[in-house]
């Protein structure tokens, strides 16, 4: 869905049980996201840029990046966490 949709391999366990490490997700950078959507964000951490898979949650007028795995914490969605695309599909490993 979309000419710029690209595959991305899940790199960590922060979104288990829905998204497991090693599975392939498909991301569309052109779609608008809203609260409840799963997105990829570009995150700056100590000078290193990485991609995070998270669910967007709205709390008041603030958007949070929510991991499904409880051992990780919510992060505020700020200008430092630009949304790179919306997850549009998951290919489960069987």
Secondary structure by P-SEA (a helix, b strand, c coil): ccccbbbbccccccccccccccbbbbbbcccccccccccccccccccbbbbbbbbbbbcccccccccccccbbbbcccccccccccccbbbbcc
